[in-house]
Every structure is written in structure tokens, then in C-alpha cells.
Amino acid sequence: MSLRVDLILETEQRSATVVNKKSLLRLSAIVIPLALAAVVIREATIMINLASDLKSKEADWAILGPRETQAKSLAQDCQTHGDILKELEGWSKSHVEWHPQLLGLLREVPPTIQIRTLKVDQTLVGDTKPPARTFTMTLKGKAVGKDAEANVKLLERRLREVSAFAAVITNAQVRQFGADPAKDAKKDDRLFEIVCGYREFKFE
């Protein structure tokens, strides 16, 4: 039988492990504040960098903001001018070349017919895509001689058939024909009105 007697008090006993509670507490007291300090420093650095970036962006925006506003204004002006140009081009494409029409009249009107008035009206056709314009030409004049009626009918037909007119005129019709009521008019003198309708000219 063997006996073991401990002559060391419990308060004087030491643990056989390398790290004891007191060491852990001391270590924790150093490591934890250092870790917290590192986190705080890292977050503070991030905040400082963000603040610096924000100031830089604000400085850039102070320069670029007015430029953006100006660029938007210029883009709007460009769009407006483009729309105007497109509309003007549409009007140009939808018009009639009148000088060939007038030259054609000079060639086709016989010597016994005098054109007193020439009137052109236009109508906008908005229910088509793209919109279009149509024209009406009204000729009023006087025909003399015993063949006055035949000459007016011939002019009406020529306005439909001659190439200068046939490409653009869809119909030509004598609307009025009668004796000239003027006091100095001769027996065979006649007044007439011919109305010519043109095809549609589209804004494209």
C-alpha cells in the first residue's frame, strides 16, 4: 500500500498545461483590443476613401452637370431641326413642277383660245400614310370663231393626253361653257372653264 501526501496548498498548485486561464485572459486583453483597433482602422480607411471618391465625383459632376444639360439641349435642338428639315423635304417632294405645265399650256392652247385666269388650289390629304397633297388647276378663258366649242373640247382632251400633263393630271373637265355676254362680243365668242385634277403627291 502506498500513500501520497500533497504538502502544497491548492492556491500554490500550478497547472501542468502550457496555457492557463490567467494567460488566456492576459492574451485576450491584448489581442481583442488590437483586433478591434485593426477593424476600426480598416473601416475608417474605407470611409475616408469613400469620402474622397465622393468629393472627386462631386467635383466632376460640377463640371459635367452643366455639360450634360447643354448636351441634352443641343440634342433636342438637333431633333427639332431634323424634324423641320424632314418636313421641308416632304413639302419639296410633294410639289408640282409648274414650269413644264405652263410651257405645255403655251404649246397646246390654240390661237383661237385666250386664257384669262389660271388658278391653282391645293388640298392636304391627312388620312394617308405618309400624308399627301393634291392640286386643282382651273383655267378660265375665251374661245372665238365658229369652232370655239370644238377647240375647247380639244384643249380639254390635250390636258389629259399630252405627256406634260398626263403624268400628273388625273382628269380634266369642261365645267362651264357658254356665250360671251360682253357687249362687244361676237356671235360665236364663248366663255369656258376647265378644271384639272392632279394626282396625290406624298410627303416622302
C-alpha positions, 0 to 999 in steps of 0.5 A, spaced: 500 500 500 502 506 498 500 513 500 501 520 497 501 526 501 500 533 497 504 538 502 502 544 497 496 548 498 491 548 492 492 556 491 500 554 490 498 548 485 500 550 478 497 547 472 501 542 468 498 545 461 502 550 457 496 555 457 492 557 463 486 561 464 490 567 467 494 567 460 488 566 456 485 572 459 492 576 459 492 574 451 485 576 450 486 583 453 491 584 448 489 581 442 481 583 442 483 590 443 488 590 437 483 586 433 478 591 434 483 597 433 485 593 426 477 593 424 476 600 426 482 602 422 480 598 416 473 601 416 475 608 417 480 607 411 474 605 407 470 611 409 475 616 408 476 613 401 469 613 400 469 620 402 474 622 397 471 618 391 465 622 393 468 629 393 472 627 386 465 625 383 462 631 386 467 635 383 466 632 376 459 632 376 460 640 377 463 640 371 459 635 367 452 637 370 452 643 366 455 639 360 450 634 360 444 639 360 447 643 354 448 636 351 441 634 352 439 641 349 443 641 343 440 634 342 433 636 342 435 642 338 438 637 333 431 633 333 427 639 332 431 641 326 431 634 323 424 634 324 423 641 320 428 639 315 424 632 314 418 636 313 421 641 308 423 635 304 416 632 304 413 639 302 419 639 296 417 632 294 410 633 294 410 639 289 408 640 282 413 642 277 409 648 274 414 650 269 413 644 264 405 645 265 405 652 263 410 651 257 405 645 255 399 650 256 403 655 251 404 649 246 397 646 246 392 652 247 390 654 240 390 661 237 383 661 237 383 660 245 385 666 250 386 664 257 384 669 262 385 666 269 389 660 271 388 658 278 391 653 282 388 650 289 391 645 293 388 640 298 392 636 304 390 629 304 391 627 312 388 620 312 394 617 308 400 614 310 405 618 309 400 624 308 399 627 301 397 633 297 393 634 291 392 640 286 386 643 282 388 647 276 382 651 273 383 655 267 378 660 265 378 663 258 375 665 251 374 661 245 372 665 238 370 663 231 365 658 229 369 652 232 370 655 239 366 649 242 370 644 238 377 647 240 375 647 247 373 640 247 380 639 244 384 643 249 380 639 254 382 632 251 390 635 250 390 636 258 389 629 259 393 626 253 399 630 252 405 627 256 406 634 260 400 633 263 398 626 263 403 624 268 400 628 273 393 630 271 388 625 273 382 628 269 380 634 266 373 637 265 369 642 261 365 645 267 362 651 264 361 653 257 357 658 254 356 665 250 360 671 251 355 676 254 360 682 253 357 687 249 362 687 244 362 680 243 361 676 237 356 671 235 360 665 236 365 668 242 364 663 248 366 663 255 369 656 258 372 653 264 376 647 265 378 644 271 384 639 272 385 634 277 392 632 279 394 626 282 396 625 290 403 627 291 406 624 298 410 627 303 416 622 302 
